[in-house]
Amino acid sequence: MFRLTLSCRPKTLAMKTISKIVLILATLLSSQAIYSQKGNTVVVSADKLNLFYTGIDNPVSVAIPGVTNDKIRVSISNGSIHGDNGNYIVTVNNGEETVIEVSEEISPGELKKAGSVKFRIEKLPDPLVCIDKNKIWEVNFTKEELLKIGEINVSNNGPFDMQYKISGYTFVKDISGELITIKVKGNKFSKEILDLINRSAPNSRIWIEQVAVTGPGGTRNIPGIGVKIIDSK
């Protein structure tokens, strides 16, 4: 039999999170699918954590009890896998699924298949735009609060502790029926935006749109956030 453990985390995942994932895996791996191949019993994990994300490194561990790591050979149907000593990094292409095949080298050039595991493929969830930790589509602030905060940020919305940076966004405000649009680099409110906020009347609205974030998987545009300016009284 062989054992394949899925970590599904970037290298920067905190140790506490790793411990939690290991604990979850240990619990879920008690439910397994058993196949027979050439008289050998092969145990393949079939739990819901069999998932790889595009755009990041997905670490996995592979072991065949009684077989040294240097005799284990792995391949993947959709993506790439590399590593040694039982520890591997998987990157996957777009698609719905991929399969890792595990074999044992029984003699030079001769392989014996040990088993395979199918993994789903998904895109990392987009992070969420937030203003002072508020992440819902429309939030309420007084203009004094907005002037003090002075920026927008993003909050991780995925399963891992990933870091994202805002590279730019578009500020939109309705002034007497005319939409004023300001493109901004970075995540700060520009002087022009601060002036518009300062002159805003209660119950007026502003929108943060076309937010470009850079992080795992590269740069992407994510949905923005709306703000209703409320009376400070």
C-alpha positions in Angstrom: 0.0 0.0 0.0 1.0 3.6 -0.3 0.1 6.7 1.6 -0.3 10.2 0.1 -0.9 13.1 2.4 -2.1 16.4 1.0 -1.0 19.6 2.7 -2.4 22.0 0.2 -0.7 25.1 1.6 1.9 27.7 0.5 5.3 27.7 2.0 4.5 30.7 4.2 1.7 28.9 6.1 2.0 29.4 9.8 3.0 26.4 12.0 -0.2 26.6 13.9 -2.2 26.3 10.7 -0.1 23.3 9.6 -0.9 21.6 12.9 -4.6 22.1 12.4 -4.4 20.7 8.8 -2.5 17.7 10.0 -5.1 17.0 12.7 -7.9 17.3 10.2 -6.2 15.0 7.7 -5.6 12.4 10.4 -9.3 12.4 11.2 -10.5 12.3 7.6 -8.0 9.7 6.4 -9.8 7.1 8.4 -12.2 6.9 5.5 -10.4 5.4 2.5 -11.1 3.7 -0.8 -9.4 0.3 -1.3 -8.4 -1.0 -4.7 -6.7 -4.3 -5.8 -3.9 -4.1 -8.3 -1.9 -7.2 -9.2 -2.7 -8.9 -5.9 -1.4 -5.9 -3.8 -3.7 -3.9 -1.6 -3.5 -0.2 -2.3 -5.0 2.4 0.0 -5.8 5.7 -1.6 -7.2 8.7 0.3 -10.6 9.8 -1.0 -11.5 12.6 1.3 -12.8 16.1 0.5 -9.3 17.6 1.1 -8.1 16.2 -2.2 -7.9 19.6 -3.8 -5.1 21.6 -5.5 -5.2 25.3 -6.3 -4.0 26.9 -9.4 -1.3 29.6 -9.2 0.4 28.4 -6.0 2.7 25.6 -4.8 0.7 22.7 -3.4 2.9 20.5 -1.1 2.2 16.8 -0.8 3.8 13.9 0.9 4.0 10.4 -0.6 5.0 7.2 1.1 4.8 3.4 0.4 5.3 1.5 3.6 8.3 -0.8 3.4 9.7 1.1 0.4 12.5 3.6 0.7 11.8 7.1 -0.7 14.5 6.8 -3.4 12.5 3.9 -5.0 9.2 5.9 -5.2 8.3 7.4 -8.5 5.5 9.9 -9.0 3.8 11.6 -12.0 0.8 13.8 -12.5 -1.7 14.0 -15.4 -2.3 17.7 -15.4 0.5 19.9 -14.1 3.9 19.2 -12.7 5.3 17.5 -9.6 8.9 17.7 -8.3 10.7 17.0 -5.0 12.4 14.2 -3.2 12.6 12.3 0.1 8.8 11.8 0.1 8.1 15.5 -0.1 6.8 17.0 -3.3 5.5 20.3 -4.8 2.6 20.2 -7.2 1.6 23.0 -9.6 -1.5 22.4 -11.6 -2.9 23.8 -14.9 -6.4 25.0 -15.4 -9.0 22.2 -15.5 -11.3 20.3 -13.3 -9.0 17.5 -12.0 -5.6 15.9 -12.0 -4.3 12.5 -11.0 -1.1 11.6 -9.2 0.3 8.2 -10.1 2.6 6.5 -7.6 5.0 3.6 -8.6 7.7 1.6 -7.0 11.0 1.0 -8.8 11.5 -2.8 -8.3 14.6 -3.0 -10.5 16.5 -0.5 -12.7 14.1 0.7 -15.3 11.2 -1.5 -14.1 8.3 0.1 -12.3 5.4 -1.4 -10.4 2.3 0.8 -10.1 1.3 1.3 -6.4 -1.8 3.4 -6.9 -3.2 6.7 -7.9 -5.1 9.6 -6.3 -7.5 12.0 -8.1 -7.5 15.7 -7.0 -10.0 18.5 -7.8 -8.6 21.7 -9.2 -9.9 25.1 -8.2 -8.8 28.7 -8.5 -7.9 30.5 -5.2 -10.8 32.5 -3.9 -10.4 36.3 -4.4 -9.5 38.3 -1.3 -12.0 40.8 -0.1 -11.7 44.6 -0.2 -12.1 46.1 3.2 -12.1 49.5 4.8 -11.1 49.3 8.5 -11.9 45.5 8.5 -15.4 46.0 7.1 -15.8 43.6 4.2 -19.5 43.7 3.2 -20.5 45.2 -0.2 -21.7 48.5 1.3 -20.5 50.0 4.6 -21.3 53.1 6.6 -18.8 55.7 7.7 -18.8 59.3 8.7 -16.5 61.4 6.5 -14.4 62.1 9.6 -13.8 58.3 10.0 -12.9 57.9 6.3 -10.5 60.8 6.4 -8.8 59.3 9.4 -8.6 55.8 7.9 -7.3 57.2 4.6 -6.9 53.9 2.7 -8.4 50.6 1.6 -7.0 47.1 2.2 -7.8 43.5 1.4 -8.6 40.6 3.7 -7.7 37.0 2.8 -10.8 35.0 1.8 -9.0 31.7 1.2 -8.1 28.7 3.2 -4.5 29.8 3.8 -2.7 32.7 5.4 -1.8 34.5 2.2 -0.6 38.0 1.8 -2.0 40.4 -0.9 -1.1 43.9 -1.8 -3.3 46.5 -3.6 -1.5 47.9 -6.6 -4.3 50.2 -7.7 -8.1 51.0 -7.7 -10.7 53.3 -9.1 -12.5 55.8 -6.9 -16.0 56.8 -8.1 -18.3 59.5 -6.6 -21.6 60.9 -7.8 -21.6 64.7 -7.6 -24.9 66.2 -8.7 -25.6 63.3 -11.1 -22.2 63.4 -12.6 -19.8 60.4 -11.9 -16.4 61.6 -10.9 -13.7 58.8 -11.5 -10.2 58.9 -10.1 -7.7 56.2 -10.8 -5.2 55.6 -8.0 -2.0 53.7 -7.6 -1.5 51.8 -4.4 -4.1 51.6 -1.6 -4.1 55.2 -0.1 -6.7 57.9 -0.6 -5.1 60.6 -2.7 -5.4 64.3 -1.8 -8.1 64.7 -4.4 -10.1 61.9 -2.9 -9.7 63.2 0.6 -11.0 66.6 -0.6 -14.0 65.0 -2.2 -14.8 63.0 1.0 -14.4 66.1 3.1 -17.0 67.9 1.0 -19.4 65.0 0.9 -22.9 65.5 2.3 -24.6 62.9 4.6 -26.2 60.0 2.7 -24.0 60.5 -0.3 -22.1 57.5 -1.6 -18.7 56.6 -3.0 -17.5 53.4 -4.7 -14.2 51.6 -4.8 -14.0 49.7 -8.0 -11.5 47.8 -10.3 -9.3 46.9 -7.4 -6.0 45.3 -8.6 -4.3 43.0 -6.1 -1.0 41.2 -6.3 -0.3 38.0 -4.4 -0.3 34.2 -4.9 -1.2 33.5 -8.5 -0.1 36.9 -9.8 -2.2 40.1 -10.2 -5.9 40.1 -10.5 -8.9 42.5 -10.4 -11.4 41.8 -7.6 -14.8 43.3 -6.7 -14.8 46.5 -4.8 -16.8 48.0 -2.0 -19.4 50.8 -1.7 -19.5 53.3 1.1 -22.4 55.4 2.4 -21.3 58.6 4.2 -23.5 59.0 7.3 -24.1 62.0 9.5 -21.5 62.3 12.4 -24.1 63.5 14.8 
